[in-house]
Amino acid sequence: MLIADFLDNFTPLIIFGMLVVAVVFLIIFGVMAFYFRLWIQSIWTGAGVGIWDLIGMSFRKVNPKTIVRSKIMAVQAGLGESTGITSKALEAHFLAGGNVPLVIRALIAANKAKTIQLTFREATAIDLAGRDVLEAVQTSVYPKVIDCPPRGSARPSLDAVAKDGIQLKVKARVTVRANLQKLIGGATEETIIGRVGEGIVSAIGSAETHSVVLENPDMISKTVLARRLDHNTAFEIVSIDIADIDVGENIGARLSADQAEADTRVARARAEGKRAMAVAAERENMAEIENAKAVLVEAEAEVPLAMAEAFQSGRLGIMDYYSLRNVQADTDMRKSIALSSSNPTK
């Protein structure tokens, strides 16, 4: 009876304990079921990621599947922890916002190429800088061709003028290889295009005649390559090939014609200025003549007054006046005879 009473009293506790154990078992089973597959893959491939590391990744907000699969790819490709690819390093790169699988694939591609020296630290730095590290490695293995000018640009060709004034329209193709050591902080494709375009224009401009360039287009490539245009850029220029070259306008003749037209306009403006000055001087002379005539009329108007005053004062007699008039009439007659002799047609 005592045992039965004891069991009756503790039956709820036993049931509660069994429920707790069952819940704990289910939690452990769920966790193990979630991480067991990744853990088994890690063990069989030698990735070296433990079960507790997988559980800790979830608490650190890291995707365990991404880390394990990236570590497996690295180990299977022969990139062990001696290269710096550890679980902690992959987690740190993931937490920094990097693309872990892309970095591992880039390192595998660089390792298979055997001619590219790329460390895990450099790859993560390139990835965090916003560059596509896998594309950079692929460009190092397989050089990339850049059109100069780019396709779809406003100007379909590079226009330059030789010393003889003939315009040449050039299209070039630049073959570049990524420089992984200068990918961070190095100039991009736009800088390469700009420098190559400037070099082509300068090379054509230094040519004596356009026919020299047409006979030997390789001269442009050699001149441009000698200037080391890939300095401080993320690329290494392999070659510069002239894809097309056409003859454009005669810029020198057009400039000469424009200069002649400008000189003509300047001469016309100067002649117009001189004519205006002559007209102004003529008008000034006419104004002075009119002023002189006005002075003469004013002076002639004072003659009768003076004569009247002379008559009144007795300084001039009537006979003197008639003698004066005779002299004046004789003078007018002489003038009329002189005018008629100078113009016999009239």
C-alpha positions in Angstrom: 0.0 0.0 0.0 2.8 2.4 0.8 4.5 1.9 -2.6 1.2 2.3 -4.4 0.5 5.5 -2.6 4.0 6.7 -3.3 3.6 6.0 -7.0 0.2 7.7 -7.1 1.7 10.8 -5.6 4.7 11.0 -7.9 3.0 10.0 -11.1 2.7 13.7 -12.4 6.3 14.4 -11.7 7.4 11.3 -13.6 5.3 12.2 -16.5 6.6 15.8 -16.5 10.2 14.5 -16.4 9.6 12.1 -19.2 8.2 15.0 -21.3 11.2 17.1 -20.5 13.5 14.3 -21.5 11.5 13.8 -24.7 11.7 17.5 -25.6 15.4 17.6 -25.0 15.9 14.5 -27.1 13.8 15.9 -29.9 15.9 19.1 -29.8 19.1 17.2 -29.8 17.8 14.9 -32.6 16.7 18.0 -34.7 20.1 19.7 -34.2 22.0 16.5 -35.1 19.7 15.9 -38.1 20.4 19.4 -39.3 24.2 19.3 -38.9 24.8 15.6 -39.2 24.9 15.6 -43.0 27.3 18.6 -43.1 29.4 17.0 -40.4 29.6 13.7 -42.2 30.6 15.4 -45.4 33.3 17.3 -43.6 34.7 14.2 -42.0 34.7 12.1 -45.2 36.4 14.9 -47.3 38.9 15.9 -44.6 37.5 19.5 -44.3 38.0 19.4 -40.6 34.8 21.2 -39.5 33.6 19.8 -36.2 30.0 19.4 -35.1 30.4 22.1 -32.4 31.9 24.4 -35.0 28.8 24.0 -37.1 26.5 24.7 -34.1 28.6 27.7 -33.2 28.2 29.1 -36.8 24.5 29.3 -36.3 25.0 31.4 -33.1 27.4 33.6 -35.0 24.9 34.2 -37.9 27.0 32.3 -40.4 25.6 29.9 -43.0 27.2 26.6 -42.1 26.4 25.0 -45.5 28.3 27.8 -47.3 31.3 27.5 -45.1 31.4 23.6 -45.2 31.0 23.4 -49.0 33.6 26.1 -49.6 36.0 24.4 -47.3 35.4 21.0 -49.1 36.0 22.7 -52.5 39.3 24.1 -51.2 40.5 20.8 -49.7 39.5 18.7 -52.7 41.4 21.2 -54.9 44.5 20.8 -52.8 44.2 24.1 -50.9 44.7 23.1 -47.3 44.9 25.2 -44.2 48.5 25.9 -44.9 47.3 28.4 -47.5 45.3 30.3 -44.9 41.9 28.8 -45.8 40.6 27.9 -42.4 37.1 27.7 -41.1 37.6 30.8 -39.0 39.0 32.7 -41.9 36.1 31.7 -44.1 33.6 32.7 -41.3 35.4 36.1 -40.9 35.2 36.8 -44.6 31.5 35.8 -44.6 30.7 38.1 -41.7 32.6 40.9 -43.5 30.1 40.6 -46.4 32.3 38.7 -48.8 31.4 36.1 -51.3 33.1 33.0 -49.9 32.3 30.5 -52.7 33.5 33.0 -55.3 36.8 33.5 -53.5 37.4 29.8 -53.3 36.6 29.2 -57.0 39.0 32.0 -57.8 41.8 30.5 -55.7 41.2 27.1 -57.3 41.3 28.6 -60.8 44.6 30.5 -59.9 46.1 27.3 -58.5 45.2 25.3 -61.6 46.7 27.9 -63.8 50.1 27.5 -62.0 51.3 30.8 -63.4 49.2 33.1 -61.1 50.3 33.9 -57.6 47.2 34.6 -55.6 46.9 34.2 -51.8 43.7 33.8 -49.8 44.4 37.2 -48.2 44.7 38.9 -51.5 41.6 37.2 -52.9 39.5 38.3 -49.9 40.8 41.8 -50.2 39.9 42.0 -53.9 36.4 40.6 -53.1 35.8 43.0 -50.3 36.9 45.9 -52.5 33.9 45.2 -54.8 35.9 43.6 -57.7 34.9 40.2 -59.2 38.0 38.2 -58.1 37.0 35.2 -60.3 36.7 37.3 -63.4 40.0 38.9 -62.6 41.7 35.4 -62.4 40.0 34.4 -65.6 41.2 37.6 -67.3 44.7 36.8 -66.1 44.5 33.3 -67.7 42.6 34.4 -70.8 43.4 38.0 -71.8 40.5 40.3 -72.5 40.0 42.4 -75.6 38.8 46.0 -75.1 37.5 48.0 -78.1 38.8 51.6 -78.4 36.6 53.5 -78.6 34.0 51.2 -76.9 31.1 49.9 -78.8 28.0 52.1 -78.5 29.9 55.2 -77.8 29.0 58.6 -79.2 32.1 58.6 -81.5 32.5 55.4 -83.6 36.2 56.1 -84.1 39.3 57.9 -82.9 39.8 61.0 -85.1 43.4 62.4 -85.4 45.1 64.7 -87.8 48.6 64.2 -89.3 51.0 67.1 -89.9 49.9 67.4 -93.5 46.3 68.2 -92.3 44.6 65.0 -93.4 42.3 63.4 -90.8 42.5 59.7 -90.0 39.7 57.7 -88.4 41.1 54.8 -86.3 39.6 51.8 -84.5 41.8 49.8 -82.1 41.6 46.7 -80.0 43.5 46.5 -76.8 44.4 43.1 -75.3 44.8 43.2 -71.6 45.6 40.8 -68.8 44.5 41.4 -65.2 47.3 42.4 -62.8 46.1 40.9 -59.5 48.7 42.7 -57.4 47.4 46.1 -58.6 43.8 45.2 -58.8 43.1 47.0 -55.6 43.5 50.7 -56.1 44.4 50.3 -59.8 42.7 52.2 -62.6 39.9 50.4 -64.5 39.1 49.8 -68.2 38.0 53.4 -68.7 41.5 54.6 -67.9 43.1 52.1 -70.3 40.7 53.3 -73.1 41.4 56.9 -72.4 45.2 56.5 -72.4 45.2 54.3 -75.5 43.0 56.9 -77.3 45.3 59.7 -76.3 48.4 57.8 -77.4 46.9 57.0 -80.8 46.0 60.6 -81.4 49.4 61.7 -80.4 51.1 59.1 -82.6 49.1 60.2 -85.6 49.6 63.9 -84.9 53.4 63.4 -84.8 53.5 61.7 -88.2 54.7 63.9 -91.1 52.1 62.7 -93.6 49.0 60.5 -93.3 50.4 58.2 -96.0 53.2 57.2 -93.6 50.6 56.0 -91.1 48.6 54.2 -93.8 51.7 52.5 -95.1 52.7 51.3 -91.6 49.8 51.2 -89.1 52.0 49.1 -86.7 53.9 52.4 -86.1 51.0 53.5 -83.9 51.0 50.3 -81.9 54.7 50.5 -81.2 54.6 54.2 -80.3 51.7 53.7 -77.9 53.1 50.6 -76.2 56.4 52.4 -75.6 54.6 54.9 -73.4 53.7 52.2 -70.8 50.1 53.2 -70.6 49.2 50.4 -68.1 51.2 52.1 -65.3 49.1 52.2 -62.0 46.2 50.3 -63.6 44.6 47.0 -62.8 45.6 45.6 -66.2 48.7 44.7 -68.2 48.5 45.7 -71.8 49.5 42.7 -74.0 49.1 44.2 -77.4 47.4 47.1 -79.3 46.1 46.2 -82.7 44.7 48.7 -85.3 41.5 47.1 -86.4 40.5 49.8 -89.0 41.9 53.0 -90.3 40.1 55.4 -92.8 41.0 58.7 -94.4 38.7 61.5 -93.3 38.5 65.2 -94.2 41.3 67.5 -95.3 41.3 69.5 -92.0 44.4 71.5 -93.0 42.7 72.8 -96.2 39.5 73.6 -94.3 41.4 75.4 -91.6 43.2 77.4 -94.3 40.0 78.3 -96.0 38.4 79.3 -92.7 41.5 81.4 -91.9 41.3 83.1 -95.3 37.6 83.8 -94.8 38.4 85.2 -91.4 41.2 87.4 -92.8 38.8 88.6 -95.5 36.3 89.6 -92.9 39.0 91.4 -90.9 40.1 93.3 -94.0 36.5 94.2 -94.7 36.0 95.4 -91.2 39.1 97.5 -91.4 38.1 99.0 -94.8 34.6 99.7 -93.4 36.2 101.4 -90.5 38.4 103.5 -92.7 35.5 104.4 -94.9 33.5 105.4 -91.9 36.3 107.6 -90.6 36.6 109.2 -94.1 32.9 109.9 -94.1 33.1 111.3 -90.7 36.0 113.5 -91.7 34.2 114.7 -94.8 31.2 115.6 -92.7 33.4 117.5 -90.3 34.9 119.4 -93.2 31.4 120.2 -94.5 30.4 121.4 -91.1 33.5 123.7 -90.9 32.6 125.0 -94.4 29.1 125.8 -93.3 30.5 127.5 -90.2 32.8 129.5 -92.4 29.9 130.5 -94.7 27.9 131.5 -91.7 30.8 133.6 -90.4 31.1 135.2 -93.9 27.4 136.0 -94.1 27.7 137.5 -90.7 30.6 139.5 -91.7 28.9 140.6 -95.0 25.8 141.6 -92.9 28.0 144.0 -91.0 29.2 145.8 -94.2 26.0 147.8 -94.8 26.0 148.8 -91.2 29.6 150.0 -91.4 28.9 151.9 -94.6 25.8 153.6 -93.1 27.9 154.6 -90.1 30.6 155.9 -92.5 28.0 158.0 -94.4 26.7 159.4 -91.2 30.1 160.3 -89.8 31.2 161.8 -93.1 34.1 159.4 -93.6 32.6 158.1 -96.8 31.2 160.3 -99.6 28.7 159.5 -102.4 31.5 159.5 -105.0 33.5 157.1 -102.9 30.5 154.8 -102.7 30.0 154.8 -106.5 33.7 154.1 -107.0 33.4 151.1 -104.7 30.3 149.8 -106.5 32.2 150.1 -109.9 35.1 148.1 -108.5 32.7 145.5 -107.2 30.9 145.3 -110.6 34.2 145.0 -112.4 35.2 142.2 -110.1 32.0 140.3 -110.7 32.4 140.7 -114.5 35.9 139.3 -114.3 34.7 136.3 -112.3 32.0 135.6 -114.8 34.4 135.8 -117.7 36.9 133.5 -115.9 34.1 130.9 -115.3 32.9 131.0 -118.9 36.5 130.5 -120.2 37.1 127.5 -117.9 33.8 125.8 -119.0 33.5 126.5 -122.8 30.6 123.9 -123.1 28.3 126.1 -121.1 
